[in-house]
Amino acid sequence: MCKALIGKVIAIDCDFAIVDFKVAERKVSNLIANAKLNDFVIVKGNLAIERVEKKQGKELLEVQTALAKRKKPKFNGFLLS
């Protein structure tokens, strides 16, 4: 099963983007999302499939990072279990 992750574009290299997931970085294809530097993107496999608004991207990246570290994240004032 392939999971979609959210990350921040930290570099652009032709048709590829270097995406930071806070716990790792990966070079992914940027042909579909056409993301720019500092954009937040959803990545599935090695493909950036969609850009995400900055506020939503920051929130989702925080939750994703907390889950990766096995902590219970706070999201919009509510504790997720």
N, C-alpha and C positions, 0 to 999 in steps of 0.2 A: 504494500500500500504506500502510495506516495503522498506526502503531506505538503501543504502549501505553507510557506513561511513568509513573514514580513521582514523587510530589512531596509537600510538606508544606503542609497547609492553614494559611494565615496570616491569613485573614479569612473571615467568613461574611456574605453579603448575601442575605437571604431564601432563595430556592431555589438560590442560587449560592454557590460557594466560590472564593476567590482562592487559587491553588495556586502555591507556589514550587518551581521545578525546579532551583534554584541558578544556572542559566544564563539563566533567564527566569521570568516570572510570567504566569499566565493565569487568566482568569475562566471557570469551567466549571460546568455544571449539577451540582447536588448531590442531585438527586431520588432516584437509585438508591442511592448509597453512604451518604447521610444522615450525612456526616462532621461532626465537631466540630472546634473550633479546636485546632491542633497535631496532629491526626491525620495519618497518612500514607495516601495514596490512590493507586490505580492509575487513570490517566486515559487514555482512548482517544477520540480526536477532541476534542470539547468536553464530555465526559461523565465524571464520576468514577464508576467502575463498582464499586469495591470498596475497603474499608478494609484496611490492612495493620498488623500488630503493630509497635509502636515500634522494637524492636531490628532486626527484619527490614527495616523501612522505611528506617532509617538506613543499614544496610549496602547495600541496593539503590540508594539515592540516591547514596551514595559511588561505587559502581561505575559507575552511569549518568553521573555528572558526570565521572569520570575518562575514560570512553569518549568523552564529548562533547569533552573536551580532548585526546583522542588519547594518553592516557598508559596504561600498563599498570597496572591496579589490583591491590591485594592484597586478597584475599577469603578470610577464615578461614585466614590463614597461607599460602595458596597463590597463586602468581602466575598470573593468567589471561593467555592469549595470544590 
